[in-house]
């Protein structure tokens, strides 16, 4: 029953997004013919807005169904505790795990939720970028180590990396209502997780894995994210 509710909710968001926004998307490299299959990890880079579910406007319905049936999403407790927004985010995947800002038992719950057919969706930076390009504490937007943990827990399959152009022109942190009829830009890349692990780690010490993944994700973000739309 929950999967159906999630599918109907996300499907509605997808339809509304296609009605009210113009999407410009492109693939990094040459994607496989079955690009939407075997995806186990989704990483959204350049996290700028709580309205990022509108990015569902670029994915097929089969992908939405996969999220509804097998999606695992770690969501900040600060967001899930909000009266209305929180209810929505609790229903954006089959399994939404509320996490704190600390590396504690809540993150362990995320890793324990991963099953053989799970698809984990994560924003690797772990917090939203403000209009000044920094986080809410005035710090640079770095990638945190959670994505490395996920890729250790899921050693095979595909990772879909979504490079957002940013949504400050739609809704920035602190704003309530979104602006409609805007252009939303996103680049997409599919990588084989096993290949990614070999390329990033190479002959290096496995103890460096987390730092290497963080650095690689930041490099990819800075290289592949589309330029932001003016507000």
N, C-alpha and C positions, 0 to 999 in steps of 0.2 A: 504494500500500500504506500509506504513512504517513497519508494522509487517512482511510482506513478505521480505522486504529488510533486516531487522534485522535478520530474520530466516536464510536467505541465507548467510549472513555474518558470523553469529555465527556457522552455520552448516559447512561452509568452514573451519573456525578455528578448529572446532572439528575434521574434517577429516585430516587436516594437522598435528594437534597435534598427532593423532594416527599413522600417517605415520612417524613422525620424533622423537617421544619420546616413551619411555617405561614407562608404568604406573604401580605403585604398590599401591593398595588401599585396605583398610580393614574397616570394620564397627565396631564401638564401641558399644558393647552390641549386642543384637539380633534385627535387624531391622524388622519392619512389612513387610508382604508379598507385600503390596502396598506402599513400601517405598518412591516412587517418587510422590505420590499423596497427596493432601491437604497441600502442603508446601506453607506457607505464608511468611516465613522469611528465608533468607539464610545468614549465618554469616561466613565469611572467616577469620579465625584467623591465625596469623603469616604472615602479609602482607609484602612482601619483594621485589616485582618486578611489573613493568607495564605489564609484559608478563604473568600475572596470568590467562588471558583468555584461555591459553592452558590447564588449568585444566578442561575445557569443554570436554576434551578427556575421562573423566571417567563417564560422564552423558549420559543418553539415549536421543534420538532425541525428545521424547515427552517433556522432561524437557527444551530443547532448544526452542521448540515451545511455551512453557509456558512463558519463558522469553520474547520471541518476542511479544507475545500477551498481557501479563499482568505484565511484569517486571517493577519495579521502582528501579532505581539505583541513589543514590547520588554520584556525582563525583566531585572531587576537581576542582575548577575553574582554578587552576594552570595547571592541566592536560588538561582540555577541551579547553583551549586557545592555546595549542600548534598547529602548522600548520597542521601536518599530523596525529600525534598521537591523537590530539584533535578530529579530524573528526571521527576517528575510535571509540573513547570512547563515542561520542555522539550517536553512533548507536549500543550500546551493549545491549539495552533494549528498550521496548516500550516507556518508559518515563525516560529519563536521566535528572536529576536536577543538575545543576551546583551549588556548594556550596562553601562558603568562609571558612576560618579557624575559623571564629567566630560563636558564637551562635546568629545568626541574622535572618533577614527575609528569607534568603536562606534556612535555616533549616526548618523554618515554611512552606516553599513551598513544601519541601519533605513530611512532615506530611500531608499537605493538598492534596497531590497527591495520597494518599492511598485510594483505593476504595475497595468494598467488595470482589472483585476477584483479587486484586493486590498481587504480590509476590515481597517483598522488598529484594534486595541483598545489603549487606553492609560489609565493612571491619571495624570491631568495633574499631580497634586501631587508625583509622583515618589518619595514615601516614605510610610511608614505613620504614622498618628496614634496616639500612646500614650494611656493612660488619662487623663493630665493635660491632654489636648487639644493637646499639642505634639508635635514630632517627637523622634527619639532624641537630638538635640542640644539639646533644650529650646527650639527655635525655633518660631514660629507656622507653621501649615500653609498656606503660600502655593502658588499654582499656578506651575509652571515653564514655560519657553518652548517646550518640545517640542511641545505641542499646536498652537501657532501655526505651527511648521514643517510639521506634518502637514497642516494646513488650507491651507497654501501649496502643498504637493505634490499635494493632492487638492482642486481648486477646485470640483468639482461632485459631485452626488449628495446623500446625506443623512447627517446626523450624529445618532446616537442618544446622548443624554446620560442616563446613569443616575445618579440621586441616591440614594446609599445612606444609610440611617438609622444605619449603623455596625454592626459585628459584635463589639464588645467583650463583649457578653453571650453570644456564642457562643464566641469565642476571641480573646483579646487578644495582641498581640505579647509573646513570651516564654513563653506557655503552650503546652503540647504538644497535649493532646486537646481537642476541641470539646465543648460542651454541646449536647445534642439537645433536641428538642421545644420549641424557642423560636420566637417570632414574629420574622420578618425583614421589615423594611419597606423599600420602594424606590419611588421615583417615576421616571417615564420621560418623556422629551420627544424628539420628532423635529423636527429643523430642516433646512431646505434649506441646504446649505453655501454656495451662491452668494448666497442671501438673507442668510445670516449674515455673510458677508464684507462685503456692501454696508452692512448695518446697523451693524456694529462699526466699520468704517473710515470710512464716510461721506465727508466732504470733507477728512478729516484727512490729514496727511503719511503716506505708506506706511511711512516709517521708524518710525512709532509702532505699527505693526501688532502686534508681539509684546507690547508693554506693554498695549495695548488688549484683546487677547484674554485675557491673564492676569487683568486687572482684571474683565473680563466673566465669566469662568469663576468667579472667587471670589464675585462678586455672585450669580450663579445658584446656586452651592453654598449660600451662606448663606441664600438665599431659599427654595430648593426642597427641600433635604434634609429628610426626615422627622425628627422628634425621636428621639433614641436610646432604645433599650429599657434599662430598669434591669438591672444585672448580677445 
